[in-house]
């Protein structure tokens, strides 16, 4: 009974976190002031190769899922399929949520209102990542990458693991810029995420839904 209750709690927070994460990412994109680093790089890649954002995010997820397996050093079937299971609905939910925020007029709001919404969106992303990292049922492969780095290589540091996991998207943003001459979804919010995302996750680990504890399986 205790195990069932624990699973039900983890599953509830997982579902809630997916909604919060998708909405937070979409709100940051819609604000036009810069989104989280991984999302911003997906937007730039989407513009570069001229395919829908949802498709780009999903392809991204497949590539990072494979990279995670290489970092683990062995084939983890549960992690492999759970990464894909997360990224499929999440990718298109972000695209849908952005459409909703755009329809509500977020891109045309006053500058300072968009700054506040951008920060709220990015904070929501940090809270969501903390939630489903702790639940550890399924995770987006991008966040699972930071999770693997955090607990396998750097002794649990949330801040350093986030910074290290940002290296691939920063490289993609740079390449896309040289290919197109333009940068999209990169700005205040991206710098904010680079500096504070790990710290916001660390704060969320103990303050956002504190009854949800880490379930580490590495």
C-alpha positions in Angstrom: 0.0 0.0 0.0 2.8 2.4 0.9 4.5 1.7 -2.5 1.3 2.4 -4.3 0.7 5.7 -2.5 4.3 6.7 -3.3 3.8 5.9 -7.0 0.5 7.8 -7.1 2.1 10.8 -5.5 5.0 10.7 -8.0 2.7 10.3 -10.9 0.5 13.2 -9.9 3.4 15.5 -9.6 4.8 14.3 -12.9 1.5 15.2 -14.7 1.3 18.6 -13.0 5.0 19.3 -13.8 4.5 18.5 -17.5 1.7 21.1 -17.7 3.7 23.7 -15.8 6.8 23.1 -17.8 5.1 23.4 -21.2 3.2 26.5 -20.1 6.3 28.1 -18.7 8.4 27.5 -21.8 5.6 28.7 -24.1 5.1 31.9 -22.0 8.8 32.7 -22.2 8.7 32.2 -26.0 5.6 34.3 -26.4 7.0 37.2 -24.4 9.6 37.7 -27.1 12.3 38.5 -24.5 14.2 35.2 -24.4 13.4 31.7 -23.4 15.2 28.9 -21.5 18.4 27.9 -23.2 17.3 24.5 -24.6 14.0 26.0 -25.8 15.7 29.0 -27.4 18.1 26.8 -29.3 15.1 24.7 -30.5 13.4 27.9 -31.8 16.6 28.9 -33.6 17.0 25.4 -35.1 13.4 25.4 -36.2 13.9 28.8 -38.0 17.1 27.5 -39.5 15.8 24.2 -41.0 12.3 25.6 -41.5 10.2 23.0 -39.7 7.5 23.5 -37.0 8.7 24.0 -33.5 6.9 20.9 -32.2 8.7 18.7 -34.7 12.1 20.3 -33.9 11.6 19.8 -30.1 10.7 16.1 -30.7 13.7 15.5 -33.0 15.8 17.2 -30.3 14.4 14.9 -27.7 15.3 11.8 -29.7 18.9 12.9 -30.2 19.4 13.8 -26.5 17.8 10.5 -25.5 20.5 8.7 -27.4 23.2 10.9 -25.8 21.9 10.1 -22.4 22.3 6.4 -23.0 25.9 7.0 -24.0 26.6 8.9 -20.8 25.1 6.2 -18.6 27.4 3.7 -20.3 24.8 1.0 -20.8 21.4 0.6 -22.4 18.7 1.6 -19.9 15.5 0.5 -21.6 13.2 2.2 -19.0 15.0 5.5 -19.3 15.2 5.3 -23.1 11.5 4.8 -23.6 10.5 7.1 -20.8 12.5 10.0 -22.3 10.7 9.4 -25.6 7.3 9.1 -23.8 7.9 12.5 -22.2 9.2 14.4 -25.2 6.4 13.4 -27.6 3.4 15.1 -25.9 5.6 17.8 -24.3 7.0 19.0 -27.7 3.6 19.7 -29.2 2.1 21.0 -25.9 4.7 23.8 -25.9 3.7 24.7 -29.5 0.0 24.7 -28.6 0.5 26.7 -25.4 2.5 29.3 -27.3 -0.4 29.6 -29.7 -2.7 30.3 -26.8 -0.5 32.9 -25.2 0.1 34.6 -28.6 -3.7 34.6 -29.1 -4.1 36.3 -25.7 -1.8 39.1 -26.9 1.2 38.4 -24.8 3.7 39.5 -27.6 2.1 42.9 -27.8 2.0 43.7 -24.1 3.9 46.5 -22.4 7.7 45.8 -22.2 7.8 45.5 -18.4 4.7 43.3 -18.3 6.5 40.9 -20.7 9.6 41.0 -18.5 7.5 39.9 -15.6 5.7 37.2 -17.6 9.1 36.0 -19.0 10.5 35.6 -15.4 7.3 33.8 -14.3 7.6 31.4 -17.3 11.2 30.6 -16.5 10.5 30.2 -12.8 7.7 27.8 -13.8 10.2 25.8 -15.9 12.6 25.5 -13.0 9.8 24.4 -10.6 8.6 21.8 -13.1 12.0 20.4 -13.7 12.6 20.1 -10.0 9.3 18.3 -9.6 9.7 15.6 -12.2 13.4 15.2 -11.4 12.4 14.3 -7.9 9.5 12.1 -9.0 11.9 10.4 -11.5 9.2 8.4 -13.3 9.8 9.9 -16.7 11.7 13.1 -17.6 12.3 15.2 -20.7 15.7 14.0 -22.1 17.1 17.5 -21.9 16.5 17.6 -18.2 17.5 14.0 -17.8 20.8 15.0 -19.2 21.3 17.5 -16.4 20.1 14.9 -13.9 22.6 12.3 -15.1 25.4 14.9 -15.0 24.3 16.0 -11.5 24.2 12.6 -9.8 26.7 10.6 -11.9 29.5 13.1 -12.4 29.4 16.1 -10.0 28.1 14.9 -6.7 24.6 16.4 -6.8 25.2 20.1 -7.7 22.1 21.4 -9.3 23.7 24.7 -10.4 26.8 23.2 -12.0 24.9 20.4 -13.7 22.6 22.9 -15.4 25.5 25.0 -16.7 27.2 21.9 -18.1 24.0 20.7 -19.8 23.7 24.1 -21.5 26.8 23.5 -23.6 25.1 21.7 -26.5 22.2 24.2 -27.0 24.6 27.1 -26.8 26.7 25.5 -29.6 23.5 25.0 -31.7 22.4 28.6 -31.2 25.9 29.8 -32.3 25.9 27.6 -35.4 22.3 28.6 -36.3 23.3 32.3 -36.0 26.3 31.9 -38.4 24.0 30.0 -40.8 21.1 32.4 -40.8 22.6 35.7 -39.5 19.7 36.0 -37.0 19.0 34.9 -33.4 15.5 34.1 -32.2 14.1 33.6 -28.7 17.4 34.7 -27.1 17.6 37.7 -24.9 17.0 38.8 -21.3 15.2 35.6 -20.5 18.0 33.4 -21.8 20.6 35.3 -19.7 18.3 35.0 -16.7 17.9 31.3 -17.2 21.7 30.8 -17.7 22.4 32.6 -14.4 19.5 31.6 -12.2 17.9 28.3 -13.5 20.1 26.1 -11.4 19.5 28.2 -8.3 15.8 28.3 -8.9 15.8 24.5 -9.2 17.8 24.2 -6.0 15.3 26.5 -4.2 12.4 24.5 -5.7 13.9 21.2 -4.5 13.1 22.2 -0.9 10.4 24.8 -1.2 8.1 23.8 -4.1 6.0 20.8 -3.0 8.6 19.7 -0.3 6.8 16.4 0.4 8.1 15.2 -3.0 11.5 13.7 -2.3 14.3 12.8 -4.7 14.0 9.2 -6.1 17.6 8.7 -7.3 18.2 5.6 -9.5 21.8 6.1 -10.6 
